[in-house]
Amino acid sequence: MWKNRNKFLIFLLWIMEIRLVSSFTSAILCSRIPGLTPQQRQLCSESPDALIALGEGHQMGAYECQYQFRGHRWNCSQVWQEGVFAHVMFVGSREAAFTYAIASAGAAHSVTAACARGNISLCGCDMRHKPTSARRAGGDFDASDLQSDTQPWKWGGCSADVDFGMKFARKFLDAREIEGDARTLMNLHNNRAGRKLVKNLLRTECKCHGVSGSCVMKTCWKSLPTFRQIGEVLMRKYNKAKHVQAIKGKHGLKLVLSKKNRFGKQVHVPKRMELVYLQASPNYCERNVQLGTLGTAGRFCNRTSNGPESCDLLCCGRGYNTRQVRRGNRCRCRVNCCYNVTCDVCEESYEEFTCK
């Protein structure tokens, strides 16, 4: 984790330096960021402000990935180790599908938020939802957003320019997919599903205006969902991810579902918002450098749980070690006459379980 964070801090220092110099020097400094393709370096020199937001979104995706898989055999802890924008997974598995989708969603979300804050010179608020005259619920507005409220409303505030965020994320992240093979198609599909989800989860927020709290008029705008909400939806998609394979079509390779129809043909293509994968996941129980798995030895487990974090599942049947831990905590705190807080130290004893 600290290794990842240090790399990201170095990346931010590079970008801050780029913003202070000429465009010619920016191109030179962008070339120093490791792991970028020529097209990504070009985008870096053209819009270093957007690249800062994109880097922050990439890290946000990494943290959310680790949160969603915190109790699983694969816990997303080593995915972003090779560089600021790199997440190397050798197997085209469900887990790889999730990492590409969450990284793409994080990039689109963060760039969109930076636009609304005025941190990127190329974008701002979504002008399609600029302030307009008052209207009744309906028309080009989804009446369900106002929960059938018939009060007059108008667009106001700063609506999220999610289209710019998605476009920049697509240009930057898709630029590394240049091989044109089945894995490229898989990555591009999951990238699109991730950033499209950000737009699908946009919500309408409104503020009432009127005397003494009355709601004579409403001002409404489109706002981004929380990234935790995005992570939870992607986790559900991960559990329903579709196994696909690449076949040759009239216009080159295309992905189709591996399940055949009754005539033995693979004619069904995955839906655009589904996560797709090419290969079955390893069991992640044992360390395998070639597959990029760390194993679960030494991981903390929950002896009483029935979920993926349980000692039975997480330890893969190898058993677990038990350790008695004692820890001192502040307790029985009280405030004296001089408003100073004094506390006792209470010793707490508990057990920790780690996989063998």
Steps between C-alpha positions, in 0.01 A plus 500: 500500500777747592685408184192587296449826687860608449472441128186708487664787692792497255249509216325805652832680534569438132161642401538806726831567333341460156231760581762764579691481175442555129321252277831402339652416836176330605542247221854427621388455861204282400748268332653435844183338638560125465263265320319753277433433133578774242131595484482523880810722507333726246188530716723568800672795332170639367310481831715438808212627719278216377780251552524595867131420543539180303784386722293573809213301352729210425609488863137531610424194288788312663379574853141407413617174343687414820194588708259287296733196509633553853382160624559296184788270410593752231500838672622733223809593701765464228314607187629857476864428587676554165432871453253783544263385226598134482296211631653180371297180520635212299175302500196640320277409793197648676740686727677655203161609364420672829836683521468647152139604560568661842809683370305635202210603723740671740662695218167618355362586846805697612541696176129589504523620861809708418310666214221605736755646745661705222832315526520415128519778243341292222168439674260625765131437567274314259348781292215280382360544852565873526253727685166522317157646555271329748301199385284228641642153556508324165632587155870424464525434875426164655197563718598211726807700606267738681300209640179622335537845656308752288679811629657718225873442457790619288851385426760673714822441685777307329396176333774240463653500150529123498537483122833682516618275784406188305661629181831584667506169689429313175775680308758445771427150630400343168821633341703220660288226339684470169557126451167433332465153655232340716640651820488846343131454416433384855678799654327750271159349577554522876647851473183612325274329753679675787484854366145453364386400849605842632257666259220251567521567874482880473236630737287814497527719807268792568487792741180672607458878490230697673404701807526325837612172349216474251576331167362754254780420254759224464846528351634166376830369368664171409759375750740208514423189707733411785784278390402243761168464318687440174720241669201314639324488162818379328537232766155369411599503135819312590292223656295477178789545256470311170756257361579595140732405219619679190398384153573640157222701343461706186673796665764312698489345845191535716398369841218248530362311797665163547167328553373355173141499379308183413655495154852502641574857392632790704287785375424700812711801580532628859301804605690827510462541877603145589850417619667234288796268550694252286651257750394330821644648819782325685408390851742762641586266787869454424763750394566485125720772352420398142127542559549807720338343809636561850328218685314537828767390750523751785165667418267583790180298498172490694441172680128561559407631154336305220609745229812509280703640792432189711802298608366193321474671161781755519756248628406249228479211750859543623389603848583813694711628785349655813672778694398667825525878476480753782443866434457800729215742425383818666189445709288654778583850381378792711521878501628670815416845629762664271349331194797268462422148384660214689464135406595163638681241291303181460666189364312311232579142410395337173605232251644544152486230235739477204509246221775238499 
